[in-house]
Structures are given as structure tokens and as C-alpha cells.
Amino acid sequence: MTVVHDLVHDLVHDSVHDLVHDSVHDLVHDSVHDLVHDSVHDSVHDLVHDSVHDLVHDSVHDLVHDLVHDSVHDLVHDSVHDLVHDSVHDSVHDSVHDLVHDFVRDLVHDSISG
């Protein structure tokens, strides 16, 4: 009976040992795999998210800055141009008007007097 008992014991022991070993191995392997995968996934996700966020933020910021800068520049340029043009135009118009008015007045005055 001892031989049979030893054989059965060894068979059961080896089977249980292999089963437990395989189960523990699978459990540890899956746990480590999940841990590493999740950690790497989170790190890569954070890195990509931050990079894309920075890229988009910088691009949009630059685009809006350029648009606002160009709009303000055009507005100021056009306003100053219009102001100077109108001022010079009015000044020249008034000067020419006064010159012609004085010339005609003097001409009429000289022709009546003379």
C-alpha cells in the first residue's frame, strides 16, 4: 500500500503543485502585465495629451495674436491715414480757397478801382 499511496500522493501533489504554480504564474503575469500596461498607457497618454494640448494652444494663441495684431494694426493705420489725409486735405482746401478768394477779391477790387 505504501507504494500505491506514495504514487497517488506524488501524483496528487504534482498535479496540485502544477495547478497552483500555473494559477499563481498566470495571476502574477496578468497583474504585472496590467500594471505595466496601465502605467505605460497612462504615461504615454499624458505625454501625448500634454504635447497636443501645448501644440494646439500655441497654434491657436499665435493665430489669434496675429489676427488681433493685424486687425489692430490695420485699424490704427487706417485711422491715422484717414485723419492725416482729411487734415491735410482740409488745410490745402482752405488755403487754396483763401488764395483764390483773395485773388478774385483783389482782381475785382483793382478792376473797380482802376
N, CA and C atoms as a LAMMPS dump frame, in Angstrom:
ITEM: TIMESTEP
0
ITEM: NUMBER OF ATOMS
342
ITEM: BOX BOUNDS ff ff ff
-5.0000000000000000e+02 5.0000000000000000e+02
-5.0000000000000000e+02 5.0000000000000000e+02
-5.0000000000000000e+02 5.0000000000000000e+02
ITEM: ATOMS id mol type element x y z
1 1 1 N 0.792 -1.18 0
2 1 2 C 0 0 0
3 1 3 C 0.844 1.257 0
4 2 1 N 1.961 1.138 0.534
5 2 2 C 2.84 2.29 0.611
6 2 3 C 3.253 2.758 -0.781
7 3 1 N 3.542 1.845 -1.628
8 3 2 C 3.952 2.209 -2.986
9 3 3 C 2.79 2.909 -3.689
10 4 1 N 1.603 2.338 -3.573
11 4 2 C 0.419 2.94 -4.197
12 4 3 C 0.14 4.292 -3.538
13 5 1 N 0.222 4.304 -2.238
14 5 2 C -0.007 5.549 -1.514
15 5 3 C 0.992 6.61 -1.956
16 6 1 N 2.251 6.238 -2.042
17 6 2 C 3.287 7.183 -2.474
18 6 3 C 3.038 7.652 -3.906
19 7 1 N 2.638 6.724 -4.758
20 7 2 C 2.361 7.092 -6.153
21 7 3 C 1.181 8.066 -6.241
22 8 1 N 0.112 7.746 -5.537
23 8 2 C -1.069 8.62 -5.536
24 8 3 C -0.703 9.963 -4.915
25 9 1 N 0.02 9.923 -3.822
26 9 2 C 0.44 11.158 -3.161
27 9 3 C 1.281 12.005 -4.11
28 10 1 N 2.256 11.395 -4.763
29 10 2 C 3.118 12.125 -5.695
30 10 3 C 2.307 12.682 -6.867
31 11 1 N 1.4 11.861 -7.368
32 11 2 C 0.567 12.282 -8.493
33 11 3 C -0.318 13.464 -8.102
34 12 1 N -0.983 13.356 -6.959
35 12 2 C -1.85 14.438 -6.475
36 12 3 C -1.002 15.66 -6.15
37 13 1 N 0.097 15.448 -5.461
38 13 2 C 0.977 16.57 -5.094
39 13 3 C 1.479 17.29 -6.335
40 14 1 N 1.969 16.522 -7.303
41 14 2 C 2.486 17.131 -8.531
42 14 3 C 1.378 17.858 -9.296
43 15 1 N 0.207 17.247 -9.358
44 15 2 C -0.919 17.872 -10.069
45 15 3 C -1.34 19.164 -9.383
46 16 1 N -1.498 19.094 -8.065
47 16 2 C -1.893 20.286 -7.313
48 16 3 C -0.792 21.34 -7.407
49 17 1 N 0.452 20.91 -7.287
50 17 2 C 1.575 21.847 -7.38
51 17 3 C 1.579 22.539 -8.738
52 18 1 N 1.434 21.749 -9.797
53 18 2 C 1.422 22.326 -11.148
54 18 3 C 0.234 23.265 -11.334
55 19 1 N -0.915 22.854 -10.828
56 19 2 C -2.115 23.677 -10.941
57 19 3 C -1.939 24.999 -10.193
58 20 1 N -1.46 24.914 -8.96
59 20 2 C -1.241 26.126 -8.159
60 20 3 C -0.161 26.986 -8.807
61 21 1 N 0.917 26.367 -9.244
62 21 2 C 2.006 27.102 -9.888
63 21 3 C 1.5 27.827 -11.125
64 22 1 N 0.762 27.118 -11.968
65 22 2 C 0.235 27.734 -13.189
66 22 3 C -0.742 28.858 -12.865
67 23 1 N -1.589 28.638 -11.88
68 23 2 C -2.567 29.662 -11.499
69 23 3 C -1.872 30.904 -10.949
70 24 1 N -0.914 30.686 -10.053
71 24 2 C -0.17 31.808 -9.474
72 24 3 C 0.635 32.513 -10.565
73 25 1 N 1.263 31.739 -11.424
74 25 2 C 2.04 32.32 -12.522
75 25 3 C 1.141 33.188 -13.404
76 26 1 N -0.016 32.646 -13.778
77 26 2 C -0.948 33.408 -14.612
78 26 3 C -1.433 34.661 -13.896
79 27 1 N -1.74 34.523 -12.621
80 27 2 C -2.216 35.659 -11.84
81 27 3 C -1.147 36.751 -11.747
82 28 1 N 0.07 36.353 -11.405
83 28 2 C 1.175 37.317 -11.29
84 28 3 C 1.473 37.927 -12.658
85 29 1 N 1.532 37.093 -13.669
86 29 2 C 1.81 37.585 -15.024
87 29 3 C 0.751 38.594 -15.454
88 30 1 N -0.512 38.256 -15.263
89 30 2 C -1.599 39.161 -15.646
90 30 3 C -1.56 40.452 -14.834
91 31 1 N -1.286 40.328 -13.545
92 31 2 C -1.23 41.524 -12.687
93 31 3 C -0.092 42.445 -13.104
94 32 1 N 1.088 41.861 -13.307
95 32 2 C 2.247 42.668 -13.718
96 32 3 C 1.996 43.26 -15.099
97 33 1 N 1.459 42.456 -15.99
98 33 2 C 1.157 42.942 -17.337
99 33 3 C 0.179 44.113 -17.277
100 34 1 N -0.891 43.96 -16.506
101 34 2 C -1.881 45.031 -16.383
102 34 3 C -1.277 46.278 -15.753
103 35 1 N -0.474 46.084 -14.724
104 35 2 C 0.161 47.211 -14.043
105 35 3 C 1.086 47.971 -14.995
106 36 1 N 1.944 47.238 -15.692
107 36 2 C 2.889 47.868 -16.628
108 36 3 C 2.122 48.508 -17.782
109 37 1 N 1.166 47.783 -18.321
110 37 2 C 0.383 48.317 -19.44
111 37 3 C -0.331 49.603 -19.036
112 38 1 N -1.001 49.574 -17.885
113 38 2 C -1.725 50.761 -17.429
114 38 3 C -0.778 51.924 -17.164
115 39 1 N 0.348 51.632 -16.552
116 39 2 C 1.319 52.68 -16.243
117 39 3 C 1.885 53.299 -17.521
118 40 1 N 2.291 52.444 -18.449
119 40 2 C 2.838 52.937 -19.72
120 40 3 C 1.746 53.665 -20.497
121 41 1 N 0.57 53.086 -20.526
122 41 2 C -0.547 53.715 -21.239
123 41 3 C -0.831 55.102 -20.669
124 42 1 N -0.903 55.195 -19.34
125 42 2 C -1.176 56.484 -18.709
126 42 3 C -0.062 57.488 -18.991
127 43 1 N 1.187 57.029 -18.915
128 43 2 C 2.318 57.927 -19.171
129 43 3 C 2.304 58.427 -20.61
130 44 1 N 2.109 57.506 -21.539
131 44 2 C 2.077 57.89 -22.955
132 44 3 C 0.875 58.792 -23.216
133 45 1 N -0.259 58.447 -22.642
134 45 2 C -1.456 59.27 -22.819
135 45 3 C -1.214 60.682 -22.296
136 46 1 N -0.644 60.789 -21.101
137 46 2 C -0.372 62.106 -20.525
138 46 3 C 0.609 62.89 -21.384
139 47 1 N 1.646 62.221 -21.845
140 47 2 C 2.653 62.88 -22.677
141 47 3 C 2.044 63.376 -23.984
142 48 1 N 1.306 62.509 -24.652
143 48 2 C 0.683 62.889 -25.921
144 48 3 C -0.354 63.983 -25.686
145 49 1 N -1.148 63.832 -24.639
146 49 2 C -2.162 64.842 -24.331
147 49 3 C -1.507 66.198 -24.092
148 50 1 N -0.457 66.225 -23.276
149 50 2 C 0.223 67.484 -22.983
150 50 3 C 0.85 68.081 -24.237
151 51 1 N 1.466 67.236 -25.053
152 51 2 C 2.105 67.727 -26.278
153 51 3 C 1.078 68.297 -27.244
154 52 1 N 0.002 67.56 -27.45
155 52 2 C -1.048 68.032 -28.36
156 52 3 C -1.7 69.289 -27.791
157 53 1 N -1.949 69.295 -26.498
158 53 2 C -2.541 70.479 -25.863
159 53 3 C -1.638 71.691 -26.068
160 54 1 N -0.336 71.524 -25.813
161 54 2 C 0.598 72.637 -25.979
162 54 3 C 0.653 73.095 -27.43
163 55 1 N 0.694 72.14 -28.345
164 55 2 C 0.76 72.475 -29.766
165 55 3 C -0.481 73.247 -30.203
166 56 1 N -1.643 72.734 -29.834
167 56 2 C -2.897 73.389 -30.221
168 56 3 C -3.001 74.752 -29.538
169 57 1 N -2.684 74.805 -28.255
170 57 2 C -2.753 76.073 -27.521
171 57 3 C -1.833 77.103 -28.162
172 58 1 N -0.583 76.705 -28.442
173 58 2 C 0.369 77.636 -29.045
174 58 3 C -0.088 78.074 -30.431
175 59 1 N -0.593 77.137 -31.225
176 59 2 C -1.048 77.468 -32.577
177 59 3 C -2.229 78.429 -32.539
178 60 1 N -3.196 78.119 -31.692
179 60 2 C -4.379 78.979 -31.585
180 60 3 C -3.972 80.338 -31.022
181 61 1 N -3.117 80.334 -30.008
182 61 2 C -2.651 81.592 -29.42
183 61 3 C -1.957 82.442 -30.479
184 62 1 N -1.053 81.827 -31.257
185 62 2 C -0.344 82.565 -32.303
186 62 3 C -1.305 83.076 -33.369
187 63 1 N -2.257 82.239 -33.754
188 63 2 C -3.229 82.628 -34.771
189 63 3 C -4.067 83.812 -34.297
190 64 1 N -4.576 83.724 -33.071
191 64 2 C -5.397 84.807 -32.519
192 64 3 C -4.547 86.063 -32.344
193 65 1 N -3.328 85.897 -31.844
194 65 2 C -2.437 87.045 -31.669
195 65 3 C -2.19 87.733 -33.003
196 66 1 N -1.86 86.944 -34.035
197 66 2 C -1.599 87.518 -35.356
198 66 3 C -2.84 88.206 -35.908
199 67 1 N -3.982 87.566 -35.744
200 67 2 C -5.231 88.134 -36.245
201 67 3 C -5.545 89.452 -35.543
202 68 1 N -5.454 89.457 -34.215
203 68 2 C -5.74 90.67 -33.45
204 68 3 C -4.701 91.742 -33.768
205 69 1 N -3.436 91.35 -33.818
206 69 2 C -2.375 92.312 -34.126
207 69 3 C -2.606 92.94 -35.49
208 70 1 N -2.89 92.095 -36.497
209 70 2 C -3.122 92.608 -37.847
210 70 3 C -4.35 93.51 -37.888
211 71 1 N -5.409 93.115 -37.193
212 71 2 C -6.637 93.916 -37.185
213 71 3 C -6.402 95.266 -36.514
214 72 1 N -5.741 95.24 -35.364
215 72 2 C -5.458 96.492 -34.646
216 72 3 C -4.509 97.361 -35.469
217 73 1 N -3.499 96.729 -36.059
218 73 2 C -2.555 97.474 -36.894
219 73 3 C -3.293 98.134 -38.057
220 74 1 N -4.148 97.377 -38.741
221 74 2 C -4.903 97.929 -39.868
222 74 3 C -5.828 99.049 -39.413
223 75 1 N -6.489 98.847 -38.284
224 75 2 C -7.407 99.857 -37.764
225 75 3 C -6.662 101.156 -37.439
226 76 1 N -5.553 101.039 -36.715
227 76 2 C -4.769 102.224 -36.342
228 76 3 C -4.195 102.882 -37.593
229 77 1 N -3.645 102.072 -38.484
230 77 2 C -3.066 102.613 -39.718
231 77 3 C -4.128 103.36 -40.524
232 78 1 N -5.292 102.732 -40.708
233 78 2 C -6.361 103.363 -41.486
234 78 3 C -6.871 104.625 -40.804
235 79 1 N -7.007 104.577 -39.482
236 79 2 C -7.496 105.75 -38.749
237 79 3 C -6.514 106.913 -38.855
238 80 1 N -5.241 106.63 -38.641
239 80 2 C -4.219 107.685 -38.73
240 80 3 C -4.136 108.2 -40.162
241 81 1 N -4.166 107.277 -41.116
242 81 2 C -4.115 107.684 -42.527
243 81 3 C -5.294 108.595 -42.856
244 82 1 N -6.5 108.187 -42.441
245 82 2 C -7.689 108.998 -42.717
246 82 3 C -7.603 110.35 -42.021
247 83 1 N -7.136 110.356 -40.784
248 83 2 C -7.018 111.601 -40.026
249 83 3 C -6.034 112.555 -40.707
250 84 1 N -4.862 112.044 -41.063
251 84 2 C -3.843 112.883 -41.711
252 84 3 C -4.338 113.332 -43.08
253 85 1 N -4.907 112.407 -43.838
254 85 2 C -5.398 112.749 -45.175
255 85 3 C -6.473 113.826 -45.093
256 86 1 N -7.438 113.627 -44.197
257 86 2 C -8.522 114.604 -44.061
258 86 3 C -7.989 115.95 -43.587
259 87 1 N -7.058 115.922 -42.646
260 87 2 C -6.495 117.159 -42.111
261 87 3 C -5.721 117.913 -43.191
262 88 1 N -4.873 117.189 -43.919
263 88 2 C -4.087 117.824 -44.989
264 88 3 C -5.026 118.305 -46.09
265 89 1 N -5.992 117.471 -46.448
266 89 2 C -6.942 117.852 -47.493
267 89 3 C -7.687 119.124 -47.101
268 90 1 N -8.19 119.167 -45.868
269 90 2 C -8.924 120.345 -45.402
270 90 3 C -8.022 121.57 -45.365
271 91 1 N -6.793 121.393 -44.912
272 91 2 C -5.852 122.511 -44.826
273 91 3 C -5.52 123.049 -46.217
274 92 1 N -5.228 122.141 -47.149
275 92 2 C -4.912 122.56 -48.523
276 92 3 C -6.147 123.196 -49.159
277 93 1 N -7.298 122.58 -48.94
278 93 2 C -8.539 123.129 -49.498
279 93 3 C -8.776 124.543 -48.979
280 94 1 N -8.621 124.739 -47.67
281 94 2 C -8.828 126.066 -47.081
282 94 3 C -7.807 127.063 -47.613
283 95 1 N -6.551 126.647 -47.734
284 95 2 C -5.503 127.547 -48.237
285 95 3 C -5.777 127.944 -49.683
286 96 1 N -6.113 126.965 -50.521
287 96 2 C -6.407 127.261 -51.931
288 96 3 C -7.653 128.135 -52.022
289 97 1 N -8.654 127.828 -51.218
290 97 2 C -9.874 128.631 -51.223
291 97 3 C -9.554 130.073 -50.842
292 98 1 N -8.765 130.256 -49.778
293 98 2 C -8.398 131.61 -49.347
294 98 3 C -7.579 132.32 -50.413
295 99 1 N -6.652 131.609 -51.044
296 99 2 C -5.801 132.188 -52.084
297 99 3 C -6.645 132.64 -53.272
298 100 1 N -7.539 131.772 -53.736
299 100 2 C -8.406 132.119 -54.874
300 100 3 C -9.346 133.249 -54.481
301 101 1 N -9.879 133.178 -53.273
302 101 2 C -10.787 134.221 -52.811
303 101 3 C -10.07 135.564 -52.78
304 102 1 N -8.864 135.609 -52.228
305 102 2 C -8.095 136.858 -52.155
306 102 3 C -7.74 137.355 -53.552
307 103 1 N -7.371 136.42 -54.447
308 103 2 C -7.002 136.787 -55.813
309 103 3 C -8.2 137.404 -56.539
310 104 1 N -9.361 136.758 -56.434
311 104 2 C -10.567 137.264 -57.098
312 104 3 C -10.98 138.593 -56.476
313 105 1 N -10.912 138.7 -55.169
314 105 2 C -11.271 139.941 -54.492
315 105 3 C -10.357 141.079 -54.955
316 106 1 N -9.036 140.786 -54.989
317 106 2 C -8.092 141.814 -55.43
318 106 3 C -8.322 142.17 -56.893
319 107 1 N -8.617 141.162 -57.717
320 107 2 C -8.851 141.399 -59.137
321 107 3 C -10.094 142.265 -59.329
322 108 1 N -11.159 141.931 -58.617
323 108 2 C -12.4 142.711 -58.714
324 108 3 C -12.164 144.109 -58.155
325 109 1 N -11.473 144.196 -57.039
326 109 2 C -11.205 145.497 -56.417
327 109 3 C -10.358 146.371 -57.336
328 110 1 N -9.324 145.763 -57.972
329 110 2 C -8.45 146.519 -58.871
330 110 3 C -9.214 146.951 -60.124
331 111 1 N -10.106 146.09 -60.609
332 111 2 C -10.812 146.456 -61.826
333 111 3 C -11.86 147.529 -61.545
334 112 1 N -12.434 147.558 -60.343
335 112 2 C -13.403 148.602 -59.991
336 112 3 C -12.656 149.906 -59.718
337 113 1 N -11.513 149.801 -59.084
338 113 2 C -10.749 150.989 -58.707
339 113 3 C -10.027 151.576 -59.91
340 114 1 N -9.692 150.776 -60.801
341 114 2 C -8.771 151.175 -61.797
342 114 3 C -9.231 151.637 -63.056
